[in-house]
Amino acid sequence: MKFRPLHDRVVVRRLDSEEKTKGGIIIPDTAKEKPQEGEVVAVGNGARDETGKLVPLDVKKGDKVLFGKWSGTEVKIDGHELLIMKESDIMGVIGK
């Protein structure tokens, strides 16, 4: 992928959601909710503070993150469906 987000933006690929409930019921695609969990694909250089100093992002490529239900903008790059969001839309890193 030849895309680099600017400033404090992050590119996230949604992780696949479960296709079955705990009871074994298969959920059709039309009834599934979009997962709120994803993997960071690319990050920007960081935001600038009031003095103009560059503040690096806390997340890095490969991190598994949890984000808000309505966070980000959906885009399609090189045939992949991705989300571009600000780092502040990310609630946390999973598994650290």
PLY file of the C-alpha trace (Angstrom):
ply
format ascii 1.0
element vertex 96
property float x
property float y
property float z
element edge 95
property int vertex1
property int vertex2
end_header
0.00 0.00 0.00
1.43 3.33 -1.02
-0.45 5.65 1.33
0.87 7.63 4.28
-1.60 9.49 6.49
-0.78 13.05 7.51
-0.28 14.51 10.98
-2.14 12.60 13.72
-4.18 10.37 11.41
-4.09 6.57 11.51
-5.12 3.98 8.89
-6.91 0.97 10.42
-8.07 -2.32 8.86
-11.15 -3.73 10.61
-10.70 -7.23 12.04
-13.27 -9.82 10.98
-16.14 -10.28 13.39
-17.37 -13.62 14.65
-19.74 -15.43 12.30
-21.32 -17.48 15.10
-22.78 -16.60 18.48
-21.57 -18.39 21.60
-24.62 -20.66 21.28
-23.58 -21.70 17.75
-26.09 -19.64 15.76
-24.62 -18.46 12.45
-25.05 -14.73 11.86
-25.70 -13.70 8.23
-23.67 -10.83 6.73
-26.73 -8.57 6.62
-27.27 -8.85 10.38
-23.64 -8.46 11.47
-22.47 -5.26 13.09
-19.18 -3.86 11.87
-16.43 -4.70 14.34
-14.95 -1.94 16.49
-11.60 -3.65 16.58
-8.85 -3.31 14.02
-5.18 -3.40 13.17
-3.15 -0.26 12.52
-1.83 -0.33 8.94
-0.11 3.08 8.79
0.39 6.14 11.00
1.20 9.78 10.37
4.24 11.60 11.73
2.35 13.15 14.64
0.62 16.36 15.65
2.23 19.67 16.50
1.75 21.31 19.87
1.32 25.05 20.55
5.06 25.68 20.22
5.30 23.85 16.89
7.12 20.84 18.36
6.20 17.48 16.75
4.45 15.12 19.18
4.73 11.49 17.97
1.71 9.15 18.07
1.23 6.52 20.77
0.10 3.82 18.32
2.31 2.14 15.74
1.88 -0.10 12.73
0.70 -3.59 13.74
-1.07 -2.53 16.97
-4.53 -4.03 17.54
-6.83 -1.21 18.62
-10.38 -0.58 19.80
-12.21 2.42 18.33
-15.64 4.05 18.48
-18.57 2.68 16.49
-18.84 5.75 14.24
-15.12 6.62 14.14
-13.17 7.31 11.00
-13.86 7.63 7.32
-14.21 4.48 5.23
-11.99 4.40 2.13
-10.91 1.79 -0.39
-7.19 1.76 -1.22
-5.65 -0.88 -3.53
-8.84 -2.96 -3.17
-8.72 -2.99 0.65
-11.48 -1.45 2.77
-9.81 0.72 5.40
-10.65 3.40 7.95
-8.79 6.68 8.30
-9.22 8.29 11.72
-7.50 10.64 14.11
-5.52 9.04 16.90
-7.95 10.57 19.41
-10.74 8.34 17.97
-8.83 5.28 19.16
-9.86 4.18 22.66
-6.97 1.88 23.37
-4.48 -0.76 22.28
-5.45 -4.42 22.83
-2.96 -6.94 24.20
-0.13 -4.76 25.46
0 1
1 2
2 3
3 4
4 5
5 6
6 7
7 8
8 9
9 10
10 11
11 12
12 13
13 14
14 15
15 16
16 17
17 18
18 19
19 20
20 21
21 22
22 23
23 24
24 25
25 26
26 27
27 28
28 29
29 30
30 31
31 32
32 33
33 34
34 35
35 36
36 37
37 38
38 39
39 40
40 41
41 42
42 43
43 44
44 45
45 46
46 47
47 48
48 49
49 50
50 51
51 52
52 53
53 54
54 55
55 56
56 57
57 58
58 59
59 60
60 61
61 62
62 63
63 64
64 65
65 66
66 67
67 68
68 69
69 70
70 71
71 72
72 73
73 74
74 75
75 76
76 77
77 78
78 79
79 80
80 81
81 82
82 83
83 84
84 85
85 86
86 87
87 88
88 89
89 90
90 91
91 92
92 93
93 94
94 95
